[in-house]
Amino acid sequence: MSSLIPLLSNALSVFMAVLFIPFSALTYGIDLISAGERTDISNINIAGASAYFYSQGVTADGESFYFSSKNTLIKTKDDKKTIIAANYSAIPGELTEKYGTKHIGGISYYNGRIYAGMEDSKVFEHPIIGVFDSDTLELEEYYPLDEKNSAGELLIKKGVPWVAVDPESGYLYAAENNRTPGVIYYYDVNNGMRRAGEIRLDGEISMIQGAEFYGGRLFLATNDDTKAIFTLDIGTGKTEKYIDRNLTAGSEGEGMTVFVKDGKPVIVALDMGPLFVNAFVREYELK
């Protein structure tokens, strides 16, 4: 039965793509005429019901892409569209019953696993790191981020909308769902998700939606006014704007990753269109 999932998923994708051709044309037209100065070098417009599966985070393992939505995970070929694995109910009932978990945010690939920020959305009392097998997309283990400070308050008080794993250190970086988080915490994925330290940011980054490491730098995608992507020096906390995405007004910037394409690294970032009936998977030059 599991072998049928990719076939059924792709058949559904084709059906929905045909069904929503008018939406695709409309949303692509809106994007062309109303966005600011274009900074993407290529894009794929996913319209209709299929856009839901591209609505939160994205990561890559060098060959395949992974996309998250509120409660799903899919794995695609490097074309970003051909589904090769899917979990359409990625949040186990155990987590929902115990913690109220009902939202998957940003994701990051590391060493055969997908790490995901998971939340009891709109309540934000139980931030969790979920660890999924990158082949089956099934949850293997999870870690509540329930550490408290000396005053008895949670260090991460308002959910965990994004995560990024540094492949060099094996540390997972995360921050709470705050419009302007001033601190990013990092955890040792190879040591029971033990907190290993924190970074105080020297500049303001608003509404971080996703992040990924490349070349020793942490890239952070936002949903700020220009949907900018920033870089962070994890040694000093120095932040710097890398690029403005300049999306159509009303769009929502989502997660990002880095992928080596034709021997050159590119930033791959998600955004939802202003009508929320489509998603764009865009590529940006990485220097």
N, C-alpha and C positions, 0 to 999 in steps of 0.2 A: 504493500500500500504506500509506503514512504517513497518508493520510486516514482509513484504517479504524481507526487506533489509538484515537482518542477514542471511537468507536462501540463497539469491542470492550471498551475499558476500562469504559465506563459499563454495558454489558450485563453484564460480570463483576461490577461493583459491585452492580447490582440483584439478580443471582442470589445473590451472597454475602449481601446484606442479608436476603433472604428465608430463606436457609438458616440464618442465625444469629439469627433473631428471638428464639428462647429465650435466647441469650446476651445479646442487647441488653436484653431485659427484666430478666434477672438482674443484669447489670452496672449498669444504670441504677438498679435498686432498691437495690443495695449503695451506690451513690453517694448516694442520697437519705437513707438511714437512718444512714449511718456517718460521713459527713464532719463536719468541725467547722462553725463558723459560716460559712454560705455567703457568698461575696463575689462570685461571678460573677453577671452580669446576664442571661446566656443561655448555652446550651451545645448542642452537637450530639454525640451518642453514636454513634461508628462502631465497630461490633462485628464480630468474626470476622476473616477474612483481610484485609479491606480496611483494618483498623486498622494493619497493617504500614506502609502508605504514609504514615501520619501519625505515625510513631514517633520522629522526630528534630527537624527544624526547620521553621519556617514564616516566610515573608516575603510581601510584597505590593507591587504596582506602582501601586496606586490604583484598579485595575479588577479585577485577577485575584489569586488566591492561588497560592503555590508551597509544596509540602510535600516534605520529604526523609525518606528512611529510610536504613537502613544502606547500600544500594547503588542507590536509585532516586530519581527526581525526578518529580513530577507537577505540572501546572498546572490550576487549576480556575477556574470562574466565581466571582463574588463570593458565591455560595451555599456555597462551600467544598466542595461535593460533586460537581458536574458537571465531569468531567475533559475538558479541551480539548487537552491535550498530555501526553505521558508518555515517559519514558526509563526502562525497566525494567532496564537494565544501564548505569548512568551512569558507572561506573568503568571506563575503557578498560584492556584487557589490558596495554598499555604501562606504565601506572602500577603495576599489580600486579606485573609482572615486574621492574621496575626498583627500586621502592620498597616493595613489599609492601602497597600501599594497598588497603584493603578496607572502609573505613568513611567515610561522609559524615555530618557532624554538623550544626551550625547553619548557616543560610544567610541571605543578605541581598541584596536587590535594589538595583541602582544602574545607571542609564543604559543600560538594555537588556540587562543581564547579571545572572546570579545568581552571587554569590560564596559559596563553600562551604569550610568547614574539612574537611580530609580527612586520614585517619590510617592508619598501619599498626597497627591496633587491637591492644591488649594487648602490643605491642612498643614503640610510641611513640618510634621513632628517626627518623622521617621525616615531620614535619609539613608539610603542603602546602596552599596556597590554590588551589582549582580555580575556573575562570571558565567559566560555561556561558552559552550563548545563551538568552535568556529565551523565545524562540519555539519553537525546536527542542529545547531542553534538552540539547543536545550540548555536550561539553567543547570549548572553543575554545583554552584555554591553561592552564598551571598554573605555580605558583611554589613551589619548595621553600623553607621557612623554615629555612635552614641556617646562618644567621649565628651566629658564636661570639663569646664574650667574651674578655677578655685572658688568661684561664686556659685557653682552648681548649675551653670548654664551650658547648654550644648554649644560646642565650638561651631558646628554647622547647624544653624537654627532654622533655615528656610529651604529645605530640600537640597538636592544636588543635581543641577540641570545639565552638567557636562563633566566629563572625565578625559584625561589624556595620560597615557603611559609612556614614560621615557624608555625606549628600548635599550639604552646604554646602562641605566641604573636599575631598571625594574621598579621605579617609583611611579605611583599613580598620583596625578595632581587633580585637585578638585576644589571648588569653592561653592559657597551657598548661593541660593537664588536671591541675589541682591542686585539692585540696579547698578551699584558701583561698589563691588566688593574690594576691600582694601587689603585682604590677605588671602593667599592661596595655600592650602595645606597639601602635604604630600605623604603618601603611605607606601609601605613596602609590600608589594604584592607577593613576594616570595617568603614573607614572614608573617602570615596571618593578617595582612592588611594593617600592620602596626603603624601608627603615625610616626613618621621619621623626621618631620620638621615643618617649617612654614616659610613663606615668602611674603614680605611686606612690599606692596607695589609702590613705586615712586611717582606714579601718575594714575590718572583716572581712566578706567575702561568701563564703559557702560553696557549692561545687558549682554554678558557673554553667553553664547548659545552652544559653542562647540570649540574644540581645540585639538591640536595634534603636534607632535614633535617632528622636526626634520633638521638635520645638520646641527644638532645641539641647541636649536632655538625652539621655543614654544610659540606656535602661532595660535591666535585666539580670534574666532569669528564672533561678531556682535550683531545685535539688532538695534544699534544706535541710529542716529539721524541719517548717516550715510551708509549704514550696514558695513562699517569698516572692519578690516582685518588688521590686528596688531601683532607685534612680536614682543616676547618677554625674555629678558636675560635672567635665567633662573638663579644665577650666582649673585646678581646685584639687585634684582627687582626692577631694573630699568625697563620701562615700556616705551614702545615707539609705534606710531601708526605705519602700517605697511602699504595698505591700499584702501581706497574708498570704493565700495561696490556700486554705489549710486543706483540703487534699484528703483523701480517704479514706486511712486507714493502709495502707501498702503500695503506694500509687500512686507514680508517678515523674514529676516535673515535667520538661517538655521545653522546646522553644524558644518564642519569642514574636515578635510584630510589632505594628505599629500600623496601623489602617485607619480612614479617615474614612467613617462610616456615617451617612446622613441628615444630613450636615452637621456631625456631631460625631465627634471621634476616640475610638476604643475600642482597648483592648489586646486582642489576640487571642493566646491562649496554648494550648499543647498539654500534655496529660498522658496517660500510660498508666495504665489501671486496675490495681488490685491483682492481678487474675488474668492480666493481660497478654493478654487476648483482646479488649480494646477500647481505643479512644482517645477522649478528649474534646477537642473544639475549643471553647474557652470564650471569652467576651467579658467584659471588666472595664471599669468606668467609668474614663475618663481625664480628670482635671481640670486 
